[in-house]
Amino acid sequence: MKLKRKLYKRGSSYETTIPLPLLFSIKDKKKYHVVFEFDEEQKKWYVDFESIEKEHKNENTDEILKYD
Protein backbone atom coordinates (compact mmCIF):
# COMPACT_ATOMS: atom_id res chain seq x y z
CA MET A 1 0.00 0.00 0.00
CA LYS A 2 1.27 3.47 -0.83
CA LEU A 3 -0.13 6.66 0.69
CA LYS A 4 0.67 10.25 -0.32
CA ARG A 5 0.07 13.39 1.70
CA LYS A 6 0.53 17.08 0.94
CA LEU A 7 3.18 18.96 2.93
CA TYR A 8 1.93 22.31 4.28
CA LYS A 9 4.11 25.31 5.23
CA ARG A 10 3.18 26.71 8.67
CA GLY A 11 5.28 29.74 9.54
CA SER A 12 8.89 28.60 9.77
CA SER A 13 8.03 24.86 9.80
CA TYR A 14 6.04 22.30 7.83
CA GLU A 15 3.26 19.86 8.69
CA THR A 16 1.17 17.13 7.14
CA THR A 17 -1.89 15.05 8.02
CA ILE A 18 -1.78 11.41 9.05
CA PRO A 19 -3.73 9.11 6.73
CA LEU A 20 -6.80 7.51 8.29
CA PRO A 21 -5.72 3.90 7.54
CA LEU A 22 -2.76 4.41 9.91
CA LEU A 23 -5.12 5.45 12.70
CA PHE A 24 -7.31 2.32 12.67
CA SER A 25 -5.03 0.58 15.17
CA ILE A 26 -5.39 3.24 17.90
CA LYS A 27 -8.22 3.76 20.37
CA ASP A 28 -10.42 6.84 19.90
CA LYS A 29 -10.66 7.71 23.59
CA LYS A 30 -6.89 7.95 24.22
CA LYS A 31 -4.44 10.69 23.29
CA TYR A 32 -1.25 9.87 21.44
CA HIS A 33 2.14 11.25 20.49
CA VAL A 34 3.12 10.59 16.89
CA VAL A 35 6.76 9.46 16.82
CA PHE A 36 8.81 9.71 13.63
CA GLU A 37 12.00 7.63 13.61
CA PHE A 38 14.66 7.59 10.89
CA ASP A 39 16.71 4.43 10.23
CA GLU A 40 20.14 5.60 9.02
CA GLU A 41 21.14 2.24 7.53
CA GLN A 42 17.96 1.73 5.50
CA LYS A 43 17.39 5.46 4.86
CA LYS A 44 13.70 5.08 5.81
CA TRP A 45 11.31 6.85 8.14
CA TYR A 46 9.00 4.96 10.48
CA VAL A 47 5.87 6.29 12.20
CA ASP A 48 4.71 5.04 15.59
CA PHE A 49 1.98 6.05 18.04
CA GLU A 50 2.66 6.26 21.78
CA SER A 51 -0.26 6.67 24.15
CA ILE A 52 0.05 9.68 26.43
CA GLU A 53 0.01 8.77 30.09
CA LYS A 54 -2.03 11.00 32.34
CA GLU A 55 -0.35 12.29 35.46
CA HIS A 56 -2.12 12.92 38.73
CA LYS A 57 -0.40 14.51 41.72
CA ASN A 58 -1.44 13.08 45.10
CA GLU A 59 -2.06 16.18 47.25
CA ASN A 60 -1.22 14.37 50.50
CA THR A 61 2.16 12.93 49.52
CA ASP A 62 3.16 15.01 46.44
CA GLU A 63 3.62 11.66 44.66
CA ILE A 64 2.96 11.71 40.90
CA LEU A 65 0.82 8.81 39.73
CA LYS A 66 0.83 7.80 36.06
CA TYR A 67 -1.98 5.88 34.38
CA ASP A 68 -3.49 5.35 30.92
NUVEX-127230 format. One record per residue: residue number from 1; x, z, y of N, C-alpha, C in turn. Coordinates in steps of 0.02 Angstrom, whole numbers, plus 50000, padded with zeros to 5 digits. Example, Ala and Ser with C-alpha at 12.3 -4.5 7.8 and 13.67 -1.06 7.14 Angstrom:
<atoms>
    nr     n_x     n_z     n_y    ca_x    ca_z    ca_y     c_x     c_z     c_y
     1   50660   50390   49716   50615   50390   49775   50660   50390   49835
     2   50642   50354   49888   50684   50357   49947   50645   50394   50002
</atoms>
This chain:
<atoms>
    nr     n_x     n_z     n_y    ca_x    ca_z    ca_y     c_x     c_z     c_y
     1   50042   50000   49942   50000   50000   50000   50045   50000   50062
     2   50026   49962   50111   50063   49958   50173   50015   49972   50231
     3   50035   50017   50276   49993   50034   50333   50033   50024   50397
     4   50001   49994   50448   50033   49984   50512   49996   50024   50565
     5   50033   50049   50614   50004   50085   50669   50038   50064   50734
     6   50000   50063   50789   50026   50047   50854   50065   50107   50881
     7   50120   50095   50916   50159   50147   50948   50141   50148   51022
     8   50119   50206   51047   50096   50214   51116   50149   50250   51158
     9   50160   50227   51219   50205   50261   51265   50165   50314   51302
    10   50190   50376   51301   50159   50433   51335   50212   50467   51379
    11   50213   50449   51442   50264   50477   51487   50333   50456   51466
    12   50376   50505   51451   50445   50488   51430   50452   50486   51354
    13   50397   50492   51316   50401   50490   51243   50351   50440   51215
    14   50348   50437   51150   50302   50392   51115   50261   50431   51064
    15   50203   50404   51045   50163   50434   50993   50125   50381   50955
    16   50098   50402   50898   50058   50357   50856   50005   50399   50821
    17   49957   50366   50791   49906   50401   50753   49926   50402   50679
    18   49898   50449   50642   49911   50453   50571   49854   50419   50534
    19   49867   50372   50490   49814   50336   50455   49771   50383   50412
    20   49707   50373   50413   49660   50415   50376   49676   50421   50301
    21   49698   50369   50266   49714   50377   50195   49767   50430   50181
    22   49812   50443   50230   49862   50495   50221   49832   50565   50228
    23   49775   50570   50259   49744   50635   50272   49696   50657   50218
    24   49683   50615   50169   49635   50633   50116   49658   50692   50074
    25   49723   50705   50072   49749   50758   50029   49748   50827   50063
    26   49730   50830   50127   49731   50895   50162   49659   50921   50169
    27   49654   50986   50181   49589   51019   50188   49568   51018   50261
    28   49504   51001   50274   49479   50995   50342   49483   51060   50382
    29   49473   51116   50350   49467   51180   50386   49535   51208   50409
    30   49590   51185   50380   49655   51211   50398   49688   51170   50452
    31   49738   51200   50485   49778   51164   50535   49846   51150   50504
    32   49876   51094   50524   49938   51072   50493   49989   51050   50545
    33   50052   51057   50527   50107   51025   50563   50122   50961   50525
    34   50135   50907   50561   50156   50845   50530   50232   50844   50534
    35   50265   50838   50476   50338   50841   50473   50365   50772   50455
    36   50408   50745   50498   50441   50681   50485   50512   50696   50464
    37   50532   50668   50407   50600   50680   50382   50633   50614   50366
    38   50695   50606   50390   50733   50544   50379   50785   50555   50325
    39   50786   50510   50276   50836   50512   50222   50892   50463   50241
    40   50950   50491   50257   51007   50451   50280   51030   50400   50228
    41   51032   50421   50165   51057   50376   50112   51011   50317   50101
    42   50946   50329   50100   50898   50275   50086   50874   50241   50150
    43   50891   50270   50208   50870   50243   50273   50793   50236   50277
    44   50758   50290   50254   50685   50290   50254   50659   50355   50284
    45   50601   50349   50316   50566   50407   50343   50512   50429   50293
    46   50503   50495   50290   50450   50524   50248   50406   50569   50292
    47   50341   50570   50277   50294   50610   50315   50265   50663   50268
    48   50263   50725   50292   50235   50780   50252   50190   50822   50297
    49   50144   50858   50266   50099   50902   50303   50111   50974   50280
    50   50124   51018   50328   50133   51089   50313   50076   51128   50345
    51   50041   51168   50305   49987   51208   50334   50016   51260   50381
    52   49981   51273   50435   50002   51322   50484   49975   51389   50463
    53   50021   51437   50456   50000   51505   50438   49977   51541   50501
    54   49923   51577   50494   49899   51617   50550   49936   51683   50550
    55   49949   51709   50609   49982   51773   50614   49935   51824   50646
    56   49935   51883   50619   49894   51937   50646   49938   51998   50654
    57   49939   52027   50713   49980   52086   50726   49938   52148   50713
    58   49961   52192   50668   49928   52255   50654   49942   52301   50713
    59   49889   52322   50748   49897   52362   50809   49926   52431   50794
    60   49915   52458   50735   49939   52525   50718   50013   52527   50701
    61   50038   52475   50670   50108   52476   50647   50152   52422   50679
    62   50123   52379   50720   50158   52322   50751   50186   52274   50698
    63   50161   52278   50636   50181   52233   50583   50144   52167   50591
    64   50180   52111   50581   50148   52045   50585   50130   52023   50515
    65   50066   52009   50505   50041   51987   50440   50029   51912   50444
    66   50051   51875   50393   50041   51803   50390   49994   51787   50333
    67   49948   51741   50345   49901   51719   50294   49878   51648   50309
    68   49852   51614   50258   49826   51546   50267   49754   51549   50289
</atoms>
